[in-house]
Amino acid sequence: QLAVMGHAVRAHYKKDDLLFEKGAPVQAIYLIRSGKVKLTAVDNDGREQIAGIFSAGETIWEGVFMDGSEYPYSAVCVTPVDCCRIDRRNFEQAVTDPQIALRVIGLLSRKLHDANERNLLLSTSDPRRRLAGFLLYRSRLSASDTVTLRLEDIAGSVSLRPETVSRKLRELEKDGLIARIGQSGIRILRRETLRDAFDGN
């Protein structure tokens, strides 16, 4: 890990800044120290589709192990962001160390698990169940009962219209499963009941 971080360059970004654009060649990985970054693209109907939202302690390394790969999404700062950028070539050299390679394999396994969980969410046709699952998913990633995301970012993450998300959040709040905090905070109050809602019970 020290061998990797020895090549890291600290960078600061403002809200709405781009770390990289869709279609650009993959040249680095990004370790988020603070703030939030979303991977986003626009579909054929002009709606935003969010492939992931990354917070402190998470790493963006889309396509870093694929020759000639390009970013399939743009990385947009949802908040001011402090991160470390590591050049792709330096990273590839570092993972020749067996200990670092094992850690990378573990992180990739977790990423695959998260991708499978996200695909399961998106395959759920009922909006209430999909939203309940997403709140549980984000809560697990952040290790907190509070999910802090804008309505539009939640909608883009679960492929629902913002008005649908707003309506379903009101339903979950009315049922006592969640509480709204300010403009973008959602606190899970009854985790097991919310999980039952996702499981369709």
Rosetta silent file (secondary structure, phi, psi, omega in degrees, C-alpha in Angstrom):
SEQUENCE: QLAVMGHAVRAHYKKDDLLFEKGAPVQAIYLIRSGKVKLTAVDNDGREQIAGIFSAGETIWEGVFMDGSEYPYSAVCVTPVDCCRIDRRNFEQAVTDPQIALRVIGLLSRKLHDANERNLLLSTSDPRRRLAGFLLYRSRLSASDTVTLRLEDIAGSVSLRPETVSRKLRELEKDGLIARIGQSGIRILRRETLRDAFDGN
SCORE:     score description
SCORE:     0.000 S_00000001
   1 L     0.000  -40.444  178.289    0.000    0.000    0.000 S_00000001
   2 H   -64.105  -34.906  178.498    2.864    2.389    0.794 S_00000001
   3 H   -63.591  -36.707  177.995    4.368    1.599   -2.597 S_00000001
   4 H   -70.455  -48.844 -175.022    1.125    2.691   -4.242 S_00000001
   5 H   -67.955  -20.265  177.823    0.664    5.826   -2.146 S_00000001
   6 L   -64.297  -19.088  179.431    4.250    6.881   -2.834 S_00000001
   7 L  -103.298    4.181 -175.136    3.107    7.750   -6.361 S_00000001
   8 L   -76.694  142.584  175.256   -0.117    9.492   -5.323 S_00000001
   9 E  -115.525  122.147 -179.186   -0.750   13.126   -6.195 S_00000001
  10 E   -72.224  137.134 -179.562   -3.140   15.019   -3.915 S_00000001
  11 E  -141.098  146.852  178.190   -5.875   16.925   -5.731 S_00000001
  12 E  -122.483  137.069 -179.341   -8.771   19.145   -4.695 S_00000001
  13 E  -129.228  150.282  175.945  -11.916   19.670   -6.732 S_00000001
  14 L   -90.624  163.958  175.378  -14.898   21.971   -6.402 S_00000001
  15 L   -55.792  136.165  179.929  -18.526   20.886   -6.579 S_00000001
  16 L    78.083   -1.672  173.249  -19.526   20.034  -10.197 S_00000001
  17 L   -68.421  157.223  176.912  -15.875   19.671  -11.296 S_00000001
  18 E  -102.308  132.241  169.170  -14.990   16.653  -13.455 S_00000001
  19 E   -78.925  -40.000  174.916  -12.377   14.090  -12.444 S_00000001
  20 E  -160.530  161.411 -178.534  -12.645   12.649  -15.951 S_00000001
  21 L  -107.713  152.137  175.040  -15.058   12.652  -18.890 S_00000001
  22 L   -57.098  134.128  178.516  -16.854    9.798  -20.612 S_00000001
  23 L    92.945  -13.579  178.794  -14.808    8.531  -23.542 S_00000001
  24 L   -75.177  147.892  177.888  -11.458    9.736  -22.189 S_00000001
  25 E   -64.573  142.511  179.008   -8.678    7.108  -21.974 S_00000001
  26 L   -72.370  116.664 -175.337   -8.254    5.541  -18.532 S_00000001
  27 L  -123.865   -8.237 -175.167   -5.054    7.049  -17.164 S_00000001
  28 E  -160.184  166.855  167.049   -5.360    6.943  -13.372 S_00000001
  29 E  -113.665  157.302 -175.682   -7.190    5.687  -10.309 S_00000001
  30 E  -127.189  124.610  176.195   -8.692    8.028   -7.731 S_00000001
  31 E  -102.878  115.454 -176.334   -8.773    7.456   -3.963 S_00000001
  32 E   -80.450  121.550  177.552  -11.469    9.616   -2.383 S_00000001
  33 E   -91.841  -40.046  175.662  -10.329   11.195    0.900 S_00000001
  34 E  -155.728  155.322 -179.278  -13.409   13.353    1.473 S_00000001
  35 L    95.925 -174.303 -178.843  -16.511   14.385   -0.442 S_00000001
  36 L  -132.631  140.200  177.611  -18.696   12.536   -2.961 S_00000001
  37 E  -128.490  136.639  176.409  -18.199   11.724   -6.648 S_00000001
  38 E  -114.498  141.391  172.122  -20.810   10.241   -8.985 S_00000001
  39 E   -94.022  120.414 -168.857  -20.207    8.255  -12.164 S_00000001
  40 E  -139.093  150.987  174.063  -22.817    9.470  -14.595 S_00000001
  41 E  -146.901  164.529  179.634  -23.972    9.272  -18.199 S_00000001
  42 E  -110.063  130.885 -179.081  -27.022   10.478  -20.113 S_00000001
  43 L   -81.654 -177.197 -176.195  -29.309    7.939  -21.790 S_00000001
  44 L   -65.826  -19.879  178.570  -31.010    8.302  -25.177 S_00000001
  45 L   -92.702    4.230  178.837  -33.967   10.068  -23.556 S_00000001
  46 L    82.650   10.220  179.862  -31.700   12.685  -21.989 S_00000001
  47 L   -93.119  143.749  179.385  -32.088   11.309  -18.461 S_00000001
  48 E   -74.401  133.990  174.070  -29.138   10.980  -16.139 S_00000001
  49 E  -118.061  122.586 -177.701  -28.061    7.448  -15.273 S_00000001
  50 E  -102.810  119.031 -177.900  -25.783    7.110  -12.233 S_00000001
  51 E   -84.654  -19.517 -179.786  -23.532    4.057  -12.218 S_00000001
  52 E   179.436  154.945  175.605  -22.160    4.683   -8.747 S_00000001
  53 E  -126.913  124.515 -173.691  -21.571    7.219   -6.008 S_00000001
  54 E  -111.319  136.875 -178.463  -18.200    7.170   -4.257 S_00000001
  55 L  -123.398 -175.900 -178.178  -17.437    8.593   -0.812 S_00000001
  56 L   -51.931  133.315  178.483  -14.449    8.890    1.540 S_00000001
  57 L    91.580   -6.730 -179.237  -12.351    5.724    1.633 S_00000001
  58 L  -101.673  159.875 -175.111  -13.539    4.422   -1.746 S_00000001
  59 E  -123.761  134.554  174.971  -11.525    4.062   -4.958 S_00000001
  60 E  -102.320  115.577  179.240  -12.522    4.759   -8.565 S_00000001
  61 L  -143.039   45.284  179.563  -10.601    2.504  -10.930 S_00000001
  62 L   -58.715  122.087  173.200  -13.002    1.818  -13.780 S_00000001
  63 L    70.327   13.179 -173.058  -11.230   -0.061  -16.588 S_00000001
  64 L   -67.824  -23.553 -178.785   -7.743    0.368  -15.148 S_00000001
  65 L   -97.966    7.527 -177.941   -6.732   -3.225  -15.943 S_00000001
  66 L  -107.953  126.146 -179.849   -8.031   -3.222  -19.523 S_00000001
  67 L   -63.431  134.647  176.334   -5.694   -2.229  -22.370 S_00000001
  68 L    66.161   19.885 -175.569   -6.870    0.769  -24.370 S_00000001
  69 L   -76.718  152.582  176.172   -9.918    1.239  -22.154 S_00000001
  70 E  -120.740  152.824  178.692  -11.980    4.412  -22.024 S_00000001
  71 L   -67.475  126.750  178.517  -14.131    5.706  -19.207 S_00000001
  72 L   -80.914   -8.455 -179.112  -17.756    4.601  -19.774 S_00000001
  73 L  -139.073  165.672  168.398  -18.983    7.427  -17.526 S_00000001
  74 E   -95.537  146.490  177.794  -18.051   10.914  -16.451 S_00000001
  75 E  -105.202  112.950 -175.633  -16.970   11.435  -12.838 S_00000001
  76 E  -114.010  134.059  178.159  -18.662   14.526  -11.392 S_00000001
  77 E   -75.693  118.077  177.111  -18.028   15.966   -7.935 S_00000001
  78 L   -76.107  -30.173  178.916  -21.300   16.075   -5.994 S_00000001
  79 L  -135.587  175.243  167.555  -19.532   18.065   -3.246 S_00000001
  80 L   -56.880  139.798 -172.972  -16.066   19.568   -2.871 S_00000001
  81 E  -128.723  136.272  171.861  -13.681   16.609   -3.130 S_00000001
  82 E  -115.223  121.475 -177.623  -10.214   15.870   -1.747 S_00000001
  83 E  -145.035  170.165  174.075   -8.627   12.859   -3.422 S_00000001
  84 E  -114.289  132.293  179.547   -5.380   11.181   -4.411 S_00000001
  85 E  -107.932  128.397  179.520   -4.656   10.469   -8.077 S_00000001
  86 E  -119.872  122.839  179.804   -2.336    7.599   -8.967 S_00000001
  87 E   -57.700  139.056 -176.611   -1.051    7.234  -12.523 S_00000001
  88 H   -56.027  -42.306 -177.881   -2.160    3.996  -14.154 S_00000001
  89 H   -64.810  -40.498  177.946    1.402    2.904  -15.022 S_00000001
  90 H   -65.116  -38.139  179.340    2.596    3.403  -11.443 S_00000001
  91 H   -66.236  -43.697 -179.944   -0.372    1.457  -10.140 S_00000001
  92 H   -62.069  -37.635  178.009    0.254   -1.450  -12.532 S_00000001
  93 H   -67.286  -38.890 -177.187    3.888   -1.616  -11.397 S_00000001
  94 H   -66.245  -35.061 -175.361    2.890   -1.568   -7.717 S_00000001
  95 L   -77.358    2.746  170.440    0.482   -4.508   -8.024 S_00000001
  96 L   -73.843  -15.565  173.522    3.363   -6.785   -9.032 S_00000001
  97 L   -72.749  124.024 -175.465    4.012   -6.915   -5.275 S_00000001
  98 H   -55.865  -40.526 -178.342    2.157  -10.067   -4.039 S_00000001
  99 H   -65.950  -42.559  178.637    0.772   -8.418   -0.890 S_00000001
 100 H   -66.679  -39.752  179.944   -0.595   -5.455   -2.832 S_00000001
 101 H   -60.654  -41.742  178.976   -1.964   -7.805   -5.498 S_00000001
 102 H   -63.607  -39.463  178.538   -3.893   -9.795   -2.869 S_00000001
 103 H   -66.172  -39.395  178.861   -5.391   -6.611   -1.466 S_00000001
 104 H   -64.561  -40.480  177.536   -6.404   -5.478   -4.940 S_00000001
 105 H   -60.279  -41.611  177.901   -8.054   -8.858   -5.573 S_00000001
 106 H   -62.397  -42.241  179.345  -10.019   -8.426   -2.352 S_00000001
 107 H   -67.500  -37.946  177.716  -11.151   -4.942   -3.367 S_00000001
 108 H   -66.252  -36.593  177.562  -12.140   -6.158   -6.832 S_00000001
 109 H   -63.408  -40.848  177.707  -14.161   -8.976   -5.257 S_00000001
 110 H   -65.303  -39.534  179.435  -16.005   -6.428   -3.140 S_00000001
 111 H   -63.782  -40.486  177.474  -16.608   -4.277   -6.213 S_00000001
 112 H   -64.174  -41.366  177.431  -18.051   -7.273   -8.061 S_00000001
 113 H   -60.922  -44.106  179.190  -20.305   -8.041   -5.091 S_00000001
 114 H   -63.128  -39.154  179.277  -21.506   -4.420   -5.046 S_00000001
 115 H   -64.676  -40.538  178.376  -22.166   -4.543   -8.803 S_00000001
 116 H   -65.202  -39.812  178.634  -24.232   -7.716   -8.396 S_00000001
 117 H   -64.683  -41.266  178.477  -26.199   -6.121   -5.564 S_00000001
 118 H   -64.603  -41.566  178.170  -26.856   -3.042   -7.696 S_00000001
 119 H   -62.704  -36.774  177.162  -28.017   -5.186  -10.621 S_00000001
 120 H   -63.676  -41.193  177.777  -30.418   -6.973   -8.280 S_00000001
 121 H   -58.802  -49.140 -174.793  -31.812   -3.609   -7.212 S_00000001
 122 H   -70.187  -20.465  177.569  -32.357   -2.462  -10.786 S_00000001
 123 L   -81.444   -8.385  178.691  -34.051   -5.746  -11.708 S_00000001
 124 L   -81.060  117.363 -172.884  -36.706   -5.056   -9.054 S_00000001
 125 L   -77.265  -29.931 -176.585  -39.698   -3.606  -10.894 S_00000001
 126 L   -75.561  122.042 -176.292  -41.584   -2.206   -7.883 S_00000001
 127 H   -59.649  -38.181 -179.439  -40.363    1.379   -7.158 S_00000001
 128 H   -65.049  -45.112  178.825  -40.919    1.127   -3.396 S_00000001
 129 H   -63.942  -41.952 -178.937  -38.906   -2.101   -3.155 S_00000001
 130 H   -62.885  -42.540 -179.720  -36.151   -0.692   -5.368 S_00000001
 131 H   -68.308  -41.267  177.674  -35.873    2.445   -3.248 S_00000001
 132 H   -60.096  -43.835  178.738  -35.895    0.476    0.014 S_00000001
 133 H   -64.219  -38.858 -179.741  -33.083   -1.731   -1.301 S_00000001
 134 H   -66.119  -41.341  178.911  -31.055    1.268   -2.440 S_00000001
 135 H   -63.520  -39.621  176.345  -31.281    2.956    0.965 S_00000001
 136 H   -65.540  -40.238  179.663  -30.094   -0.245    2.645 S_00000001
 137 H   -63.324  -48.493 -179.810  -27.285   -0.564    0.089 S_00000001
 138 H   -66.724  -36.125  178.622  -26.045    3.010    0.583 S_00000001
 139 H   -64.043  -40.585  178.947  -26.342    2.692    4.354 S_00000001
 140 H   -65.735  -42.048 -179.182  -24.163   -0.427    4.293 S_00000001
 141 H   -62.951  -38.761 -176.800  -21.522    1.251    2.120 S_00000001
 142 H   -90.961   -6.016 -178.278  -21.304    4.271    4.411 S_00000001
 143 L    54.029   42.708 -178.673  -21.654    2.241    7.648 S_00000001
 144 L  -145.968  151.711  175.715  -24.247    4.760    8.811 S_00000001
 145 L   -78.692   -7.131 -177.799  -28.004    4.880    9.375 S_00000001
 146 E  -111.481  126.841  175.588  -28.099    8.181    7.477 S_00000001
 147 E  -104.526  123.871 -178.257  -27.935    8.397    3.685 S_00000001
 148 E  -114.447   99.618  179.669  -27.037   11.849    2.399 S_00000001
 149 L  -149.880  147.551  175.155  -27.877   12.266   -1.284 S_00000001
 150 L   -69.867  153.226  179.970  -29.883   14.684   -3.380 S_00000001
 151 H   -55.634  -42.688 -177.694  -33.236   13.486   -4.690 S_00000001
 152 H   -64.014  -36.076  179.936  -31.970   13.737   -8.278 S_00000001
 153 H   -72.414  -35.272  174.825  -28.927   11.559   -7.488 S_00000001
 154 H   -64.542  -45.881 -178.873  -31.079    8.896   -5.858 S_00000001
 155 H   -59.454  -44.521  179.337  -33.390    8.931   -8.877 S_00000001
 156 H   -66.220  -29.461 -178.721  -30.461    8.574  -11.282 S_00000001
 157 H   -74.966  -31.354 -175.787  -29.023    5.722   -9.223 S_00000001
 158 H  -110.327    9.448  176.914  -32.205    3.639   -9.234 S_00000001
 159 L    55.923   46.749  174.231  -33.462    4.618  -12.726 S_00000001
 160 L  -126.710  158.101  176.495  -36.648    6.229  -11.448 S_00000001
 161 L   -73.229  145.671 -179.621  -38.090    9.675  -12.015 S_00000001
 162 H   -54.076  -37.994 -179.359  -37.428   12.189   -9.190 S_00000001
 163 H   -66.854  -32.963  176.540  -41.152   12.617   -8.602 S_00000001
 164 H   -68.115  -43.621  177.760  -41.525    8.849   -8.165 S_00000001
 165 H   -60.785  -44.941  179.819  -38.659    8.771   -5.671 S_00000001
 166 H   -59.559  -43.247 -178.932  -40.150   11.710   -3.777 S_00000001
 167 H   -65.460  -43.049 -178.613  -43.535    9.994   -3.571 S_00000001
 168 H   -70.967  -33.068  174.764  -42.076    6.685   -2.385 S_00000001
 169 H   -63.710  -40.384  177.374  -39.896    8.429    0.203 S_00000001
 170 H   -62.037  -39.269  178.739  -43.022   10.091    1.595 S_00000001
 171 H   -63.758  -45.686 -179.597  -44.679    6.672    1.824 S_00000001
 172 H   -64.614  -35.867  178.231  -41.704    5.170    3.664 S_00000001
 173 H   -69.463  -42.162  178.889  -41.629    8.173    5.997 S_00000001
 174 H   -61.646  -34.026  179.617  -45.360    7.954    6.667 S_00000001
 175 L   -81.418   -1.175  176.387  -44.918    4.272    7.549 S_00000001
 176 L    79.609   16.736 -178.680  -42.207    5.200   10.061 S_00000001
 177 L   -85.983  -29.350 -178.483  -39.382    3.405    8.254 S_00000001
 178 E  -137.892  167.757  172.742  -37.294    6.510    7.551 S_00000001
 179 E  -134.945  136.784  177.545  -37.038   10.160    8.586 S_00000001
 180 E   -84.240  137.043 -179.465  -36.064   13.046    6.317 S_00000001
 181 E  -124.552  111.087 -179.649  -33.253   15.276    7.619 S_00000001
 182 L    63.762 -148.139 -176.215  -32.861   18.651    5.974 S_00000001
 183 L   -87.718  -25.485 -173.487  -32.862   18.749    2.176 S_00000001
 184 L  -137.232   16.445 -179.976  -30.779   15.666    1.390 S_00000001
 185 E  -106.580  138.037  177.548  -30.579   13.480    4.494 S_00000001
 186 E  -132.516  118.412  179.640  -32.528   10.248    5.033 S_00000001
 187 E  -103.078  130.313  177.007  -32.212    8.357    8.315 S_00000001
 188 E   -81.139  122.186 -177.363  -33.225    4.705    8.492 S_00000001
 189 L   -98.933  -37.131 -177.404  -35.369    4.196   11.581 S_00000001
 190 L  -129.809   86.794 -172.757  -36.540    0.589   11.208 S_00000001
 191 H   -61.615  -46.920 -176.453  -33.897   -1.338    9.305 S_00000001
 192 H   -66.032  -37.660  177.698  -35.469   -4.797    9.494 S_00000001
 193 H   -68.341  -35.606  176.760  -38.873   -3.497    8.391 S_00000001
 194 H   -66.244  -38.248  177.675  -37.206   -1.649    5.520 S_00000001
 195 H   -65.460  -37.837  175.959  -35.484   -4.897    4.547 S_00000001
 196 H   -61.281  -37.911  178.854  -38.864   -6.632    4.626 S_00000001
 197 H   -63.626  -38.879  178.612  -40.146   -3.916    2.276 S_00000001
 198 H   -69.830  -38.740 -179.047  -37.278   -4.673   -0.124 S_00000001
 199 H   -75.303   -7.816  178.322  -37.879   -8.437    0.128 S_00000001
 200 L    85.018   18.608  179.446  -41.553   -7.852   -0.699 S_00000001
 201 L   -89.805    0.000    0.000  -42.891   -8.970    2.684 S_00000001
